[in-house]
């Protein structure tokens, strides 16, 4: 009876040897680990779930970034509004102080008797006071203030204070400002100082 051929046995030695003949510990595990991570494709369901999760995360980050941009924009706008309000308040405060000085000069001009100008002994002084007054009013205007033009306009208690009533015959002058005693000023929509005026009043028969 012929000798039966013994089955061949294949031996795979995954040991790694150093130059001195010793084995490298962990080499076998590293090779096996590399084979396990050979880049096999994910199952379709798992891949779809991964893509959906990443898309949702990207959308979440995009929305968060957009919200952050809007918050930053709103913050800058609030800062600008606060700055503008602070500047307006400071301009109003300074203009008010200059107006008080201008009032003093106007009273000084009014106190000089008509006989003293234009060629009287106070003519030079009067001219200097008027130049100073004009300079103050220019500075007030440069701060953004404007004089209220009320003569001939209907009396508005939001803009002026009535200090006197003047009898008038023309009915069209009834409740109309006929004279400004002290000028009023405004900065934008804000009344810096109301005017003092005389208002026409038709006498009843």
Residue frames as a rotation matrix with the C-alpha (Angstrom) as fourth column:
UNK 1
0.594 0.805 0.000 0.00
0.805 -0.594 0.000 0.00
0.000 0.000 -1.000 0.00
UNK 2
-0.086 -0.671 0.736 1.50
0.581 -0.634 -0.511 3.23
0.809 0.384 0.444 -1.05
UNK 3
-0.610 -0.211 -0.764 2.43
0.775 -0.357 -0.521 5.64
-0.163 -0.910 0.382 1.62
UNK 4
0.531 0.828 0.179 -0.25
0.835 -0.547 0.054 8.22
0.142 0.121 -0.982 2.27
UNK 5
-0.383 -0.652 0.654 1.00
0.544 -0.732 -0.411 11.76
0.747 0.198 0.635 1.71
UNK 6
-0.224 0.245 -0.943 0.81
0.928 -0.242 -0.283 13.76
-0.298 -0.939 -0.173 4.86
UNK 7
0.696 0.543 0.469 -1.00
0.659 -0.743 -0.118 17.09
0.284 0.391 -0.875 4.54
UNK 8
-0.374 -0.867 0.330 1.28
0.671 -0.499 -0.548 20.09
0.640 0.016 0.768 4.41
UNK 9
0.524 0.467 -0.712 1.15
0.836 -0.440 0.327 22.54
-0.160 -0.767 -0.621 7.22
UNK 10
0.075 -0.437 0.896 1.84
0.495 -0.764 -0.414 26.25
0.866 0.475 0.159 6.59
UNK 11
0.215 -0.110 -0.970 3.41
0.953 -0.192 0.233 28.05
-0.212 -0.975 0.064 9.45
UNK 12
0.396 -0.045 0.917 3.24
0.355 -0.914 -0.198 31.85
0.847 0.404 -0.346 9.57
UNK 13
-0.027 -0.517 -0.856 5.77
0.999 -0.049 -0.002 33.33
-0.041 -0.855 0.517 11.91
UNK 14
0.621 0.381 0.685 4.79
0.462 -0.884 0.072 36.88
0.633 0.272 -0.725 12.73
UNK 15
0.619 -0.481 -0.621 7.64
0.581 -0.252 0.774 37.47
-0.529 -0.840 0.124 15.05
UNK 16
0.853 -0.426 0.303 10.01
-0.063 -0.658 -0.750 40.29
0.519 0.620 -0.588 14.24
UNK 17
0.571 -0.730 -0.376 13.69
0.818 0.464 0.341 39.86
-0.074 -0.502 0.862 14.99
UNK 18
0.849 -0.417 -0.325 16.28
-0.327 -0.897 0.297 42.38
-0.415 -0.146 -0.898 15.93
UNK 19
0.498 -0.737 -0.458 19.81
-0.671 0.007 -0.741 42.40
0.549 0.676 -0.491 14.51
UNK 20
-0.474 -0.720 0.507 21.06
-0.878 0.341 -0.336 40.44
0.069 -0.604 -0.794 17.53
UNK 21
-0.780 0.190 -0.597 18.50
-0.024 0.943 0.332 37.68
0.626 0.273 -0.731 16.89
UNK 22
-0.837 0.507 -0.208 16.03
0.297 0.101 -0.949 38.66
-0.460 -0.856 -0.235 19.62
UNK 23
-0.261 0.839 0.478 12.35
0.909 0.046 0.414 39.16
0.325 0.543 -0.774 18.94
UNK 24
-0.902 0.089 0.421 10.63
-0.132 -0.989 -0.073 42.56
0.410 -0.121 0.904 18.94
UNK 25
-0.699 0.669 -0.251 7.85
0.611 0.377 -0.696 42.52
-0.371 -0.640 -0.672 21.52
UNK 26
-0.057 0.814 -0.578 4.46
0.048 -0.576 -0.816 43.74
-0.997 -0.074 -0.006 20.33
UNK 27
-0.764 -0.269 -0.586 5.32
-0.518 -0.286 0.806 43.39
-0.384 0.920 0.080 16.67
UNK 28
-0.883 0.462 0.088 2.83
0.451 0.780 0.433 40.59
0.131 0.422 -0.897 16.16
UNK 29
-0.117 0.885 -0.450 0.08
0.786 -0.194 -0.586 42.55
-0.607 -0.422 -0.674 17.80
UNK 30
-0.282 -0.038 -0.959 0.91
-0.268 -0.956 0.117 45.58
-0.921 0.290 0.259 15.70
UNK 31
-0.966 -0.096 -0.239 0.67
-0.255 0.238 0.937 43.55
-0.033 0.967 -0.254 12.49
UNK 32
-0.610 0.792 -0.036 -2.62
0.790 0.611 0.051 42.03
0.062 0.003 -0.998 13.53
UNK 33
-0.060 0.587 -0.807 -3.93
0.475 -0.694 -0.540 45.45
-0.878 -0.416 -0.238 14.53
UNK 34
-0.614 -0.210 -0.761 -2.96
-0.471 -0.675 0.567 46.86
-0.633 0.707 0.315 11.16
UNK 35
-0.962 0.274 -0.019 -4.82
0.158 0.609 0.778 44.12
0.225 0.745 -0.629 9.42
UNK 36
-0.320 0.894 -0.314 -7.93
0.902 0.185 -0.391 44.82
-0.292 -0.408 -0.865 11.48
UNK 37
0.256 0.379 -0.889 -7.87
0.129 -0.925 -0.357 48.47
-0.958 -0.023 -0.286 10.43
UNK 38
-0.561 -0.551 0.618 -7.48
0.598 0.247 0.763 47.80
-0.573 0.797 0.191 6.76
UNK 39
-0.809 0.247 -0.534 -9.97
-0.416 -0.882 0.221 50.55
-0.416 0.401 0.816 5.76
UNK 40
-0.744 0.613 0.267 -12.99
0.668 0.687 0.287 48.33
-0.007 0.392 -0.920 5.26
UNK 41
-0.695 0.544 0.470 -16.07
-0.159 -0.754 0.637 50.29
0.701 0.368 0.611 4.10
UNK 42
-0.830 0.480 0.286 -18.81
-0.344 -0.037 -0.938 51.06
-0.439 -0.877 0.196 6.64
UNK 43
-0.519 0.751 0.408 -22.22
0.802 0.593 -0.071 49.44
-0.295 0.290 -0.910 6.19
UNK 44
-0.530 0.316 0.787 -24.61
0.486 -0.648 0.587 51.70
0.695 0.694 0.190 4.19
UNK 45
0.561 0.821 -0.108 -26.91
0.548 -0.270 0.792 52.37
0.621 -0.503 -0.601 7.16
UNK 46
0.410 -0.486 -0.772 -24.04
0.797 -0.220 0.562 53.35
-0.443 -0.846 0.297 9.43
UNK 47
-0.670 -0.668 0.324 -22.51
0.737 -0.547 0.396 55.57
-0.087 0.505 0.859 6.74
UNK 48
-0.137 0.716 0.685 -25.84
0.474 -0.560 0.680 57.35
0.870 0.417 -0.263 6.23
UNK 49
0.763 0.406 -0.502 -26.18
0.617 -0.228 0.753 57.93
0.191 -0.885 -0.425 9.97
UNK 50
-0.060 -0.880 -0.472 -22.64
0.848 -0.294 0.441 59.33
-0.527 -0.374 0.764 10.14
UNK 51
-0.703 -0.174 0.690 -23.26
0.615 -0.637 0.465 61.69
0.358 0.751 0.555 7.22
UNK 52
0.288 0.901 0.325 -26.54
0.460 -0.428 0.778 62.89
0.840 -0.074 -0.537 8.72
UNK 53
0.633 -0.105 -0.767 -24.89
0.753 -0.144 0.642 63.47
-0.178 -0.984 -0.012 12.10
UNK 54
-0.459 -0.880 -0.124 -22.06
0.789 -0.468 0.397 65.47
-0.407 0.085 0.909 10.54
UNK 55
-0.490 0.354 0.797 -24.50
0.534 -0.600 0.595 67.52
0.689 0.717 0.105 8.46
UNK 56
0.634 0.758 -0.153 -26.55
0.549 -0.302 0.779 68.33
0.544 -0.578 -0.608 11.56
UNK 57
0.301 -0.619 -0.726 -23.40
0.817 -0.225 0.531 69.36
-0.492 -0.753 0.438 13.40
UNK 58
-0.711 -0.560 0.424 -22.31
0.703 -0.574 0.419 71.62
0.009 0.597 0.802 10.52
UNK 59
-0.047 0.789 0.612 -25.77
0.461 -0.527 0.714 73.21
0.886 0.315 -0.339 10.45
UNK 60
0.723 0.292 -0.626 -25.65
0.683 -0.167 0.711 73.77
0.103 -0.942 -0.320 14.22
UNK 61
-0.154 -0.877 -0.455 -22.23
0.809 -0.377 0.451 75.44
-0.567 -0.299 0.767 14.01
UNK 62
-0.649 -0.038 0.759 -23.36
0.630 -0.587 0.509 77.60
0.426 0.809 0.405 11.07
UNK 63
0.403 0.882 0.243 -26.39
0.483 -0.431 0.762 78.82
0.777 -0.190 -0.600 13.01
UNK 64
0.589 -0.247 -0.769 -24.28
0.751 -0.183 0.634 79.51
-0.297 -0.952 0.078 16.09
UNK 65
-0.537 -0.842 0.055 -21.79
0.786 -0.475 0.397 81.52
-0.308 0.256 0.916 14.03
UNK 66
-0.371 0.480 0.795 -24.59
0.516 -0.604 0.607 83.55
0.772 0.636 -0.024 12.38
UNK 67
0.707 0.656 -0.265 -26.10
0.556 -0.283 0.782 84.30
0.438 -0.700 -0.565 15.81
UNK 68
0.186 -0.741 -0.646 -22.69
0.835 -0.227 0.501 85.39
-0.517 -0.633 0.576 17.09
UNK 69
-0.706 -0.421 0.569 -22.25
0.687 -0.601 0.408 87.75
0.171 0.679 0.714 14.13
UNK 70
0.085 0.836 0.542 -25.69
0.423 -0.523 0.740 89.31
0.902 0.166 -0.398 14.74
UNK 71
0.730 0.143 -0.668 -24.99
0.683 -0.145 0.716 89.72
0.005 -0.979 -0.204 18.47
UNK 72
-0.275 -0.922 -0.272 -21.69
0.848 -0.366 0.384 91.42
-0.454 -0.125 0.882 17.69
UNK 73
-0.599 0.127 0.791 -23.38
0.549 -0.654 0.521 93.75
0.583 0.746 0.321 15.22
UNK 74
0.509 0.855 0.094 -26.12
0.447 -0.356 0.821 94.65
0.735 -0.376 -0.564 17.73
UNK 75
0.456 -0.426 -0.782 -23.48
0.832 -0.109 0.544 95.27
-0.317 -0.898 0.304 20.40
UNK 76
-0.659 -0.729 0.187 -21.59
0.743 -0.589 0.319 97.69
-0.122 0.349 0.929 18.15
UNK 77
-0.258 0.648 0.717 -24.81
0.413 -0.597 0.688 99.52
0.873 0.474 -0.113 17.34
UNK 78
0.729 0.506 -0.461 -25.63
0.608 -0.170 0.776 99.87
0.314 -0.846 -0.431 21.05
UNK 79
-0.029 -0.831 -0.556 -22.16
0.875 -0.289 0.388 101.26
-0.483 -0.475 0.736 21.69
UNK 80
-0.739 -0.234 0.631 -22.58
0.590 -0.678 0.439 103.79
0.325 0.697 0.639 18.87
UNK 81
0.226 0.901 0.371 -25.98
0.411 -0.433 0.802 104.89
0.883 -0.029 -0.468 20.20
UNK 82
0.665 -0.040 -0.746 -24.59
0.738 -0.114 0.665 105.28
-0.111 -0.993 -0.047 23.72
UNK 83
-0.435 -0.894 -0.113 -21.66
0.833 -0.446 0.326 107.26
-0.342 0.048 0.938 22.37
UNK 84
-0.524 0.303 0.796 -23.96
0.472 -0.675 0.567 109.54
0.709 0.673 0.210 20.36
UNK 85
0.601 0.793 -0.100 -26.19
0.496 -0.272 0.825 110.12
0.626 -0.546 -0.557 23.39
UNK 86
0.350 -0.556 -0.754 -23.18
0.842 -0.165 0.513 110.96
-0.410 -0.815 0.410 25.53
UNK 87
-0.707 -0.631 0.321 -21.86
0.707 -0.605 0.367 113.39
-0.038 0.486 0.873 22.92
UNK 88
-0.129 0.747 0.653 -25.28
0.428 -0.552 0.716 115.04
0.895 0.372 -0.248 22.53
UNK 89
0.735 0.407 -0.543 -25.58
0.642 -0.156 0.751 115.45
0.221 -0.900 -0.375 26.30
UNK 90
-0.070 -0.851 -0.520 -22.11
0.843 -0.330 0.426 116.98
-0.534 -0.408 0.740 26.52
UNK 91
-0.718 -0.137 0.683 -22.82
0.580 -0.660 0.478 119.38
0.385 0.739 0.553 23.63
UNK 92
0.296 0.915 0.275 -26.09
0.462 -0.389 0.797 120.41
0.836 -0.109 -0.538 25.24
UNK 93
0.585 -0.130 -0.800 -24.37
0.788 -0.142 0.599 121.03
-0.192 -0.981 0.020 28.57
UNK 94
-0.500 -0.854 -0.144 -21.68
0.759 -0.512 0.403 123.18
-0.417 0.092 0.904 26.98
UNK 95
-0.538 0.372 0.756 -24.18
0.502 -0.579 0.642 125.07
0.677 0.725 0.125 24.81
UNK 96
0.568 0.783 -0.254 -26.32
0.650 -0.236 0.722 125.77
0.506 -0.575 -0.643 27.89
UNK 97
0.206 -0.579 -0.789 -23.32
0.808 -0.353 0.471 127.29
-0.552 -0.734 0.395 29.68
UNK 98
-0.801 -0.517 0.303 -22.51
0.592 -0.604 0.533 129.46
-0.092 0.606 0.790 26.67
UNK 99
-0.106 0.853 0.510 -26.15
0.589 -0.360 0.723 130.57
0.801 0.377 -0.465 26.44
UNK 100
0.626 0.303 -0.718 -26.05
0.778 -0.310 0.547 131.78
-0.057 -0.901 -0.430 30.03
UNK 101
-0.349 -0.816 -0.461 -22.95
0.649 -0.565 0.509 133.84
-0.676 -0.121 0.727 29.21
UNK 102
-0.742 0.126 0.658 -24.66
0.558 -0.428 0.711 135.19
0.371 0.895 0.247 26.08
UNK 103
0.365 0.930 -0.054 -27.69
0.767 -0.267 0.583 136.23
0.528 -0.254 -0.811 28.16
UNK 104
0.306 -0.326 -0.895 -25.44
0.743 -0.505 0.438 138.23
-0.595 -0.799 0.088 30.46
UNK 105
-0.766 -0.642 0.025 -23.89
0.492 -0.562 0.665 140.05
-0.413 0.521 0.747 27.48
UNK 106
-0.390 0.704 0.593 -27.32
0.643 -0.252 0.723 140.76
0.659 0.664 -0.354 25.97
UNK 107
0.608 0.596 -0.524 -28.43
0.788 -0.379 0.484 142.27
0.090 -0.708 -0.701 29.25
UNK 108
-0.149 -0.744 -0.651 -25.27
0.636 -0.576 0.513 144.37
-0.757 -0.338 0.559 29.30
UNK 109
-0.844 -0.118 0.523 -26.00
0.518 -0.433 0.738 145.65
0.140 0.894 0.427 25.79
UNK 110
0.062 0.969 0.238 -29.59
0.709 -0.211 0.673 146.44
0.703 0.127 -0.700 26.74
UNK 111
0.428 0.091 -0.899 -28.43
0.856 -0.359 0.371 148.33
-0.289 -0.929 -0.232 29.83
UNK 112
-0.705 -0.694 -0.149 -26.46
0.586 -0.687 0.430 150.86
-0.401 0.216 0.890 27.77
UNK 113
0.141 0.831 -0.538 -28.75
0.213 -0.557 -0.803 153.84
-0.967 -0.001 -0.256 27.11
UNK 114
0.564 0.147 0.813 -29.50
0.805 0.119 -0.581 154.63
-0.182 0.982 -0.051 23.44
UNK 115
0.983 -0.181 -0.022 -27.84
-0.182 -0.968 -0.174 158.06
0.011 0.175 -0.985 23.83
UNK 116
0.391 -0.894 0.220 -24.51
-0.351 0.076 0.933 156.32
-0.851 -0.442 -0.284 24.47
UNK 117
-0.505 -0.551 0.665 -24.21
0.409 0.525 0.746 154.92
-0.760 0.649 -0.040 20.91
UNK 118
0.838 -0.540 0.075 -23.22
0.523 0.757 -0.392 154.91
0.155 0.368 0.917 18.17
UNK 119
0.155 -0.840 0.521 -20.81
0.332 -0.452 -0.828 157.75
0.930 0.301 0.209 18.94
UNK 120
0.811 0.206 0.547 -21.12
-0.403 -0.480 0.779 158.17
0.423 -0.853 -0.306 22.70
UNK 121
0.017 -0.879 0.476 -18.46
-0.995 -0.060 -0.076 157.32
0.095 -0.473 -0.876 25.32
UNK 122
0.011 0.042 0.999 -19.65
-0.468 0.883 -0.032 153.71
-0.883 -0.468 0.029 25.49
UNK 123
0.667 0.324 -0.671 -19.48
-0.737 0.154 -0.659 153.13
-0.110 0.934 0.341 21.74
UNK 124
-0.201 -0.838 -0.507 -16.17
-0.804 0.437 -0.403 151.24
0.559 0.327 -0.762 21.84
UNK 125
-0.765 -0.034 0.643 -17.27
-0.526 0.610 -0.593 149.14
-0.372 -0.792 -0.485 24.81
UNK 126
0.260 0.955 0.146 -20.59
-0.567 0.273 -0.777 148.38
-0.782 0.119 0.612 23.16
UNK 127
0.476 -0.144 -0.868 -18.85
-0.835 0.237 -0.497 147.29
0.278 0.961 -0.008 19.97
UNK 128
-0.623 -0.777 -0.088 -16.57
-0.684 0.595 -0.422 144.93
0.380 -0.203 -0.902 21.90
UNK 129
-0.515 0.515 0.685 -19.49
-0.463 0.506 -0.728 143.41
-0.722 -0.692 -0.021 23.80
UNK 130
0.556 0.770 -0.312 -21.42
-0.665 0.188 -0.722 142.85
-0.498 0.610 0.617 20.58
UNK 131
0.085 -0.611 -0.787 -18.39
-0.833 0.390 -0.392 141.14
0.546 0.689 -0.476 18.97
UNK 132
-0.843 -0.396 0.364 -18.04
-0.538 0.650 -0.537 138.88
-0.024 -0.648 -0.761 21.99
UNK 133
-0.096 0.911 0.402 -21.75
-0.509 0.302 -0.806 138.08
-0.855 -0.282 0.434 21.88
UNK 134
0.587 0.282 -0.759 -21.56
-0.809 0.188 -0.556 137.24
-0.014 0.941 0.338 18.19
UNK 135
-0.390 -0.821 -0.417 -18.59
-0.751 0.546 -0.372 134.97
0.533 0.168 -0.829 18.87
UNK 136
-0.730 0.183 0.658 -20.50
-0.461 0.579 -0.673 133.13
-0.504 -0.795 -0.338 21.59
UNK 137
0.356 0.935 -0.005 -23.50
-0.580 0.216 -0.785 132.60
-0.733 0.282 0.619 19.35
UNK 138
0.294 -0.342 -0.893 -21.19
-0.869 0.293 -0.398 131.25
0.398 0.893 -0.211 16.65
UNK 139
-0.784 -0.616 0.076 -19.72
-0.578 0.680 -0.451 128.75
0.226 -0.398 -0.889 19.10
UNK 140
-0.342 0.757 0.557 -23.21
-0.458 0.383 -0.802 127.73
-0.821 -0.529 0.215 20.17
UNK 141
0.597 0.564 -0.570 -24.17
-0.752 0.145 -0.643 127.13
-0.280 0.813 0.511 16.55
UNK 142
-0.142 -0.752 -0.644 -21.02
-0.833 0.442 -0.332 125.06
0.534 0.490 -0.689 15.99
UNK 143
-0.818 -0.093 0.568 -22.20
-0.472 0.674 -0.569 122.75
-0.329 -0.733 -0.595 18.77
UNK 144
-0.857 0.513 0.042 -25.24
0.421 0.652 0.631 121.93
0.296 0.558 -0.775 16.64
UNK 145
-0.322 0.762 -0.561 -27.67
0.663 -0.241 -0.708 124.33
-0.675 -0.601 -0.428 18.33
UNK 146
-0.666 0.209 0.717 -30.08
0.559 -0.497 0.664 126.49
0.495 0.842 0.214 16.36
UNK 147
-0.922 0.359 -0.145 -32.06
-0.180 -0.730 -0.659 129.54
-0.342 -0.581 0.738 17.41
UNK 148
-0.358 0.883 0.302 -35.83
0.827 0.451 -0.337 129.10
-0.434 0.129 -0.892 17.39
UNK 149
-0.988 0.118 0.104 -37.56
-0.037 -0.814 0.580 131.32
0.153 0.569 0.808 14.81
UNK 150
-0.586 0.776 -0.235 -40.95
0.779 0.459 -0.427 131.97
-0.223 -0.433 -0.873 16.41
UNK 151
-0.588 0.387 -0.710 -42.08
-0.175 -0.918 -0.355 135.48
-0.790 -0.084 0.608 15.48
UNK 152
-0.366 0.562 -0.742 -45.25
-0.931 -0.232 0.283 135.21
-0.013 0.794 0.608 13.39
UNK 153
-0.660 0.110 -0.743 -45.77
-0.096 0.969 0.229 131.55
0.745 0.223 -0.629 14.30
UNK 154
0.493 0.868 0.059 -48.65
-0.252 0.078 0.964 130.23
0.832 -0.491 0.257 16.43
UNK 155
-0.033 -0.497 0.867 -47.74
-0.981 -0.148 -0.122 130.03
0.189 -0.855 -0.483 20.09
UNK 156
0.436 0.055 -0.898 -46.51
-0.074 0.997 0.025 126.54
0.897 0.055 0.439 21.02
UNK 157
0.773 -0.095 0.628 -46.00
-0.631 -0.226 0.742 125.91
0.071 -0.970 -0.234 24.75
UNK 158
0.839 -0.519 0.162 -43.49
0.477 0.846 0.239 123.16
-0.261 -0.124 0.957 23.89
UNK 159
0.164 -0.796 0.583 -41.21
0.856 -0.179 -0.485 125.77
0.490 0.579 0.652 22.31
UNK 160
-0.561 -0.324 0.762 -41.83
0.098 -0.940 -0.328 128.94
0.822 -0.109 0.559 24.29
UNK 161
-0.385 0.426 -0.819 -43.05
0.905 -0.001 -0.426 130.51
-0.182 -0.905 -0.385 27.49
UNK 162
0.122 0.512 0.850 -45.58
0.561 -0.742 0.367 133.33
0.819 0.432 -0.378 27.22
UNK 163
-0.612 -0.425 -0.667 -44.40
0.791 -0.331 -0.514 136.16
-0.002 -0.843 0.538 29.46
UNK 164
-0.644 0.427 -0.635 -46.96
-0.138 -0.881 -0.452 138.72
-0.753 -0.204 0.626 28.27
UNK 165
-0.064 0.699 0.712 -50.10
0.925 0.309 -0.220 139.12
-0.374 0.644 -0.667 26.20
UNK 166
-0.877 -0.264 -0.403 -50.23
0.085 -0.908 0.411 141.91
-0.474 0.326 0.818 23.63
UNK 167
0.144 0.989 -0.033 -53.66
0.162 -0.057 -0.985 143.26
-0.976 0.136 -0.169 22.53
UNK 168
-0.928 -0.368 0.050 -54.10
0.092 -0.097 0.991 142.98
-0.360 0.925 0.124 18.74
UNK 169
-0.169 0.889 -0.425 -56.94
-0.696 -0.413 -0.587 144.03
-0.698 0.196 0.689 16.42
UNK 170
-0.125 0.046 -0.991 -56.24
-0.911 0.391 0.133 141.55
0.394 0.919 -0.007 13.64
UNK 171
0.690 0.493 0.529 -57.81
-0.674 0.705 0.221 138.18
-0.265 -0.509 0.819 14.39
UNK 172
0.796 -0.436 -0.421 -55.05
0.003 0.698 -0.716 136.47
0.606 0.568 0.557 12.42
UNK 173
-0.226 -0.920 0.319 -52.58
-0.370 -0.222 -0.902 137.61
0.901 -0.322 -0.291 15.13
UNK 174
0.498 0.481 0.722 -54.56
-0.849 0.101 0.519 135.98
0.176 -0.871 0.458 17.91
UNK 175
0.811 -0.252 0.528 -52.42
-0.117 0.814 0.568 133.39
-0.573 -0.523 0.631 19.78
UNK 176
0.733 -0.618 0.284 -49.46
0.485 0.184 -0.855 134.28
0.476 0.765 0.434 17.55
UNK 177
0.189 -0.768 -0.611 -45.96
0.852 -0.181 0.491 135.18
-0.488 -0.614 0.621 18.78
UNK 178
0.902 0.185 0.390 -45.48
0.364 -0.811 -0.457 138.90
0.232 0.555 -0.799 18.14
UNK 179
0.464 -0.795 0.391 -42.15
-0.698 -0.600 -0.392 139.41
0.546 -0.092 -0.833 19.94
UNK 180
0.503 -0.425 -0.752 -39.30
0.539 0.835 -0.112 137.30
0.676 -0.349 0.649 21.37
UNK 181
0.896 -0.171 0.411 -38.08
-0.413 -0.661 0.627 138.52
0.165 -0.731 -0.662 24.74
UNK 182
-0.001 -0.908 0.419 -35.41
-0.752 0.277 0.598 135.85
-0.659 -0.314 -0.683 25.13
UNK 183
-0.012 -0.043 -0.999 -34.29
-0.929 0.370 -0.005 133.63
0.370 0.928 -0.045 22.29
UNK 184
0.611 0.215 0.762 -34.95
-0.490 0.859 0.151 129.90
-0.622 -0.466 0.630 22.46
UNK 185
-0.242 -0.772 -0.588 -32.55
-0.969 0.221 0.110 127.25
0.045 0.596 -0.802 21.16
UNK 186
0.806 0.453 0.380 -32.73
-0.455 0.886 -0.089 123.63
-0.377 -0.101 0.920 20.13
UNK 187
-0.478 -0.871 -0.117 -30.30
-0.793 0.371 0.483 120.82
-0.377 0.324 -0.868 19.30
UNK 188
-0.962 0.223 -0.159 -31.89
0.090 0.806 0.585 118.48
0.259 0.548 -0.795 16.79
UNK 189
-0.075 0.995 -0.061 -35.31
0.247 0.078 0.966 117.58
0.966 0.057 -0.252 18.15
UNK 190
-0.001 -0.005 -1.000 -34.31
0.990 0.143 -0.002 118.47
0.143 -0.990 0.005 21.70
UNK 191
0.685 0.265 0.678 -35.32
0.179 -0.964 0.196 121.87
0.706 -0.013 -0.708 23.07
UNK 192
-0.321 -0.900 -0.293 -32.19
0.667 0.005 -0.745 123.23
0.672 -0.435 0.599 24.68
UNK 193
-0.800 0.144 -0.583 -33.99
0.400 -0.596 -0.696 126.24
-0.447 -0.790 0.419 26.08
UNK 194
0.101 0.894 0.436 -37.55
0.994 -0.075 -0.076 127.46
-0.035 0.442 -0.897 25.43
UNK 195
-0.649 -0.271 0.711 -37.98
0.424 -0.905 0.042 131.02
0.632 0.328 0.702 24.26
UNK 196
-0.379 0.571 -0.728 -39.71
0.663 -0.382 -0.645 133.74
-0.646 -0.727 -0.234 26.24
UNK 197
-0.792 0.148 0.592 -42.24
0.512 -0.369 0.776 135.51
0.333 0.918 0.216 24.05
UNK 198
-0.629 0.712 -0.312 -45.09
-0.330 -0.608 -0.722 137.98
-0.704 -0.352 0.617 23.91
UNK 199
-0.764 0.442 0.469 -48.26
0.626 0.681 0.379 136.58
-0.152 0.583 -0.798 22.38
UNK 200
-0.864 0.489 0.118 -51.00
-0.375 -0.783 0.496 138.49
0.335 0.384 0.860 20.56
UNK 201
-0.690 0.708 -0.152 -54.50
0.665 0.536 -0.521 138.40
-0.288 -0.460 -0.840 21.95
UNK 202
-0.585 0.571 0.576 -57.59
0.228 -0.565 0.793 139.83
0.778 0.595 0.200 20.30
UNK 203
-0.959 0.276 0.068 -59.53
-0.174 -0.382 -0.908 141.94
-0.224 -0.882 0.415 22.80
UNK 204
-0.506 0.854 0.123 -63.13
0.860 0.490 0.141 140.89
0.060 0.177 -0.982 23.23
UNK 205
-0.581 0.363 0.728 -65.70
0.062 -0.873 0.485 143.54
0.811 0.327 0.485 22.41
